[in-house]
């Protein structure tokens, strides 16, 4: 992992969350899931936190 430039990892993570996030939303929409049910919010929160966190802040 240390040999892979940070920009490459950043780009891959953007692509990953850009593809996986909408797919998860589509699955929930097709299942007509209530996105605001407490059980669903507990699964959404860590994913959104991880997806929107800054990798630079984690290094300092």
Buried (B, 14 or more C-beta within 10 A) or exposed (E): EEEEEEEEEEEEEEEEBEEEEEEEEEEBEEEEEEEEEEEEEEEBEEEEEEBEEEEEEEEE
